[in-house]
């Protein structure tokens, strides 16, 4: 009976060490997953923009394309791109600040 308890205690301490390592690495894994999701969305956005520009270029003739290239202030606001690197850096800073608490 004594050997069984000792073996169980060893296994329990080993499992506790593994759990501690997993809990310690989990935030890093979650951050990496979030970065991958942001990168995926960025790539999908680029692909959609490429497809839209290809469709627009092939469907418009020169005169119509020239008249649509005039940019109004509202159009310029709607065409601004989001700097995802800046967004990711701010998220990383936020995570670091929360981890220090």
N, C-alpha and C positions, 0 to 999 in steps of 0.2 A: 504494500500500500504506500510506503514511504517513497519508493522509486516512482510510482505513478504520479504522486503529488509533485515531486521534484521535476519530472518531465513536463508536466502540465505548466508549472511555473516558468520553466525555461521557454516553452512554446509561447506562453502568454507574454513574456517579456520581449521575445523576438517579434511577435505580432504588434506589440505596442511600439517598438522601434520602427517597424515598417509603417504603421499608421502615422507616426510622427513625421517621417520623411515625406509621406504622401501629402499630409496637411501642409507641410512646409513648401512643397513644390506646386501645389494646386493653384495658387494665385498666378504663378509664372505661366502655367499651362493655360489658364483662362485668358490671360493677357495675350498670349500667342494666338489663341483661337480667335479672339476679338480682332487682332491685327489682320489675321487671314481673312476674316469676314469683311473687314473694311477694304482690303485689297481686292477681294472678289467683287464687291460692289463697284469699286472704282474701275476695274477691268470691264465689267458688264456695261457700265455707263459709257466707257470709251467705245465699246463695240456698237452700242446703240447709236451713238453719235456718228460713227463711221458709216453705219448702214443708212442712217437718215441723210447724211450728206451725199452718199452715193445715189440714193433714190432722188433727192432733190436735184442733183446735177444731171441725172439722166432724164428726168421728166420735164425739166424746164428748158425752154429755148433761150437764146441769148438775150432777147429784148425783155422777156419776163424776168429773167435772172437779174438783169441790170436794175430793173425797177425795184426788185425785192432786196437788193443789197443796200438800200438806203436804210440806215439805222436810226431809229428814233430813240429818245432817252428811255422809254419803257422797254423797248426791245433790248437795249444794252443792259438794263437791269436784269432782265430775264435770261440773258445769255452768259451771265457771269458764272465762272467755274468755281467750285469749292476746292480750296486747297486742303486735301485730305491729310497731307503730311503735318500741316499745322494742327489740324484737329486731333490726329493721333498723338502728337507731342503733348498737347494740352491734356489728353486723357492719361498719358503716362505720368505727367506731373501730378495730376489729381490722384492717381493710384499711389504714387510715392508719398504724397502728403497724408493720405489716409493710412498708409502702412506705418508711418512714423508715430501715429497716435497710439 
